[in-house]
Structures are given as C-alpha cells and as structure tokens.
Amino acid sequence: MAIDEADKTKDAAGDQPLLIVNHLKQYFPIPGRRVVKAIDDISFDIMPGETVGLVGESGSGKSTTGRAVIKLDEITSGQIVFDGHDISGKMSREEEGYLRRNMSMVFQDSGASLNPYRKVIDTIATGLDAHLPNLDKHEREQRVYQMMDRVGLSRSQANRYPSQFSGGQRQRVCLARALIMNPKLVIADEAISALDVSIQAQVVNLMKDIQEEMGTAYLFIAHDLSMVRYISSRICVMHLGHIVEKGRTDEIFANPVHPYTKSLISAIPQFNPETERDRVPITYDVHKAGIDYTKGSYHNVSGQHYVLATDQEFAAWTK
C-alpha cells in the first residue's frame, strides 16, 4: 500500500515496510506514437518476512512490476523504496550493490534462466562470486553445499549441469542461487507455474520453510489464486496495469468485491465433486462492464481491504 494512503500498514512490532512501491508507472512506446501502459499507477508495500501475492491474468502487468521493483527495467515514474533506500532513479554503485545483495529474483522458466554450460555449483555461487570475490575457495564451496542442503538438493549433484536435473530440481537450483546471499526480499515471478502440481506444492512448502528459517520476504507473482492464497498473507489483484483490489488474504477470499476478483475466485476448482459440478465460473469483461480504472479511487471495505472503484461502483458492489 502506498506511503500516502490511509491503508499504510505496520506489523505488530511497529516495523517499517521493507518495500514501498508508490504510484508506480511503467509505460512502453510502440510504433505509431502509441504507448502501452503496462503498469498504471500502482501502490503496495511488503513488510519484513512477509509474503505478498501479486495475482492476475497474463498481460496484467505482474511480471513487469517484479522487473521494475528489482530494477531490471527503468520505471517511467513513481517511487520505490527498499529497506529505507530510494531506488527509483539512477543509483550509485554502492546503492546498486546493496540492492543486488539484498534483493533477488526467481524466474518462471528455470531452463532458460540457467546457463546450460555452467555447473550447478558455479551457478548457485553467482552471488558470492559477484559480491564476495575474495572469498576462500573452501568457504565458497561450503556455502554452496549448505544452500543445496536447505533447498533439498544433494551435494553429490554440485558438479552436474542443468540438463541433468528435472524441472523441479532446476527450480530448486534457481531458488538456491537467489538465496545464496541471504537476501531480505525475493521476487518469485511465476516460479512454480511450469511445474507439475505435486512439485509446485513441494517448492512452495520449501519457500515457506526457508522464510521461517531465514526471515526472507517474498513478492509472489502468480496467476493461480489458490496457490497465492496458500503462501501469501496479503494479496494484490492486478488487471490491465492496475491493482483493482488488495487486502489480507482472508479478507479477499471471504468478501471479494471487485468483479474481476470474483471471476478469479470463481475459477478455482472445488475439492468436493458435488459443489464442483454445480460451480459456474463468473466471466468478466471490463469493456462490457463499462469500468474505467483511471476514474476509480481506493475505497476501504474493512481493515486492510481496499477496492479500486468510483463512488457509484463501490456502492453497487457492496450493497
């Protein structure tokens, strides 16, 4: 949530947010003097050790948000504050080094994000080599082995290449690489969507275990709302570059207000065959619904629960 909004949050201990994203915009010019507004004025925050889920369909701006936060792309406008450091604009070498040591990213395609010609031990040690170049060879090796233990990989696999691993194992390698510097924030961009369902559960449980052990915060980007519900304490629902609804996970699922959020929740399969047989997914078309996100503002539903709407829309959706 934005630092200038009424839904500014702190945890019970009164800690400040680890990450503050305030009025972030990311526009991309395309031929014909047109502009794609991939992110159009979004705000949220993440507390230390917390998992915030960013959910929405393909093209909603989720991955662009993750890339903007970690500074893989320069933002159009807005403010990003990470651990008290304003990283919105051009950073000094010291600031960039701090960011790279304390924020990392796990990408969706583990195969494409791993160098097929590098051994796993060297891949996992990427952060050590970049930020601790004078580290003793034995110490480097031991740190990699310890991280492999943490993510459930055998030390005997250290000298293998990515092609010798399954998809789930490769994602564990990616997670080990992201965690080797003990970062404060990990951005998981569709990190489990390419895996089988049983492997997804293993990786998510692993991430939760590591969070309890290391205190790592996650920005968990996904289109699967049921998985986001399992791992996240708060959820931001994103559509067409806007966060249309945000709040605690229990608030969102107990009382979804925005039609788009309702459509996402209605698409989640039910475990009960009888209720699943009667389930009717809700369809949502923003243009047919006549909703213009740029005309809305955030309305408080309850607690930390906010929805993007005009006054008339909010009244209709909550009556």
Secondary structure, 3 states (H helix, E strand, C coil): CCCCCCCCCCCCCCCCCCEEEEEEEEEEEECCCEEEEEEEEEEEEECCCCEEEEECCCCCCHHHHHHHHCCCCCCCEEEEEECCEECCCCCCHHHHHHHHHHEEEECCCHHHHCCCCCCHHHHHCHHHHHHCCCCCHHHHHHHHHHHHHHCCCCHHHCCCCHHHCCHHHHHHHHHHHHHCCCCCEEEEECCCCCCCHHHHHHHHHHHHHHHHHHCCEEEEEECCHHHHHHHCCEEEEEECCEEEEEEEHHHHHHCCCCHHHHHHHHCCCCCCHHHHHHCCCCCCCHHHHCCCHHHCEEEEEECCEEEEECHHHHHHHHC
